[in-house]
Amino acid sequence: MNRLALLPPLLALLAGCVPPGAAPGRDYAKLRGEDPASILVVPVVNRSVDVAASGLFLSTLTVPLADRGYYVFPVYLVKGLMEEDGLGDAGLVHQADPRRLGQLFGADAILYATINRWDAKYAVLSTSVEVDFDYVLKSGRTGEELWKAHQAYTYVPSSQSTGNAVADLIGMAVAASIVKAAPDFMPLARSANHKAFHLQHQGLPAGPHSPQHGLDKGEF
Amino acid sequence: MRAWPPLVLALALGCAAPATCPGLDWGGYEDSLRRLVANPGGLEAYGASLRRILDRNPDGTRVPPGLYAEYGYVLFLSGRKEEAAGFFTKEKTRWPEASLLMDRMIRACAPPPKEPS
């Protein structure tokens, strides 16, 4: 009898260790608790040597976030207003209080993206293209971090298949641009964003404008 | 030849994506924005591209977030403030999440009060 009485708490403990459908390594409690409907994408901090990278990368962020079901503030208008308000420097914007930005724009959450690498290395035998990004989503109400992701891709042209159809197709797109001696980073940036936002148990749960909103708890 | 990499990439990504796309009509928005970023003097072309997307979605149901507002801002920068206010209102109606910012933009479009004579 006594042994049987121990069973329920023991089972509860075991179940607590491995809840069904749990996201390994990712806690969505804060994000789900706030359930943001709108995301303000602020100018990108650029740690690469390519001065054009921040604007180009910024232009790739709206579509995947909106397709995930969130309202995304118009980035060109936001950039213009921030410059008017003395917030033209991406580094300063990233250090500013997220609650101030939340109030200023009426945004539920703010996405801070950083470019760590955006490089092409030219060599006689092989040229490589490399990107590395950090994404952090903070609450516009409390300023707390709700979600973050890191994505890095290196592409080295090769005549051999990688065995991964998506990687091969991205590779073909980049290879076509390398031939023209002007590497096109956009396919890698788009692919990184797609993975950051969509990857199950790592990406963003579907927002309020998606039919999946509230139904994807087993995946995120 | 130039058209295939984006096409195959879109196909590849489309296969890997969960079905969460709410059916918005982006109509080349990202490319237009990229061109504007690369050439900040290309505001007129950006506005024309946005206008094309809006014109083919007259009932507004497939207009993605931010596009009415972005077109309104292009008009605003061109001094066409009355028309701009109309597009900021459309953004607010289509996407209520933008209300606070759009109200601010609509106020910025109002003519300055007349000086007492």
Interface residues (C-beta under 8 A of the other chain):
Chain A: A37 S38 A52 G55 L56 L58 S59 T60 T62 V63 A66 D67 R68 G69 Y70 Y71 V72 F73 P74 V75 Y76 L77 G80 F105 G106 D108 A165 V166 L169 I170 M172 A173 A176 S177 D184 M186 P187 R190 S191 H194 H198 Q200 A206 H209 S210 P211 Q212 D216 E219
Chain B: W4 P5 P6 V8 L9 L11 A12 L13 C15 A16 A17 P18 A19 T20 C21 P22 L24 W26 Y29 E30 L33 R34 L36 V37 A38 Y46 P64 P65 G66 L67 A69 E70 G72 Y73 L77 W95 E97 A98 S99 L100 L101 M105
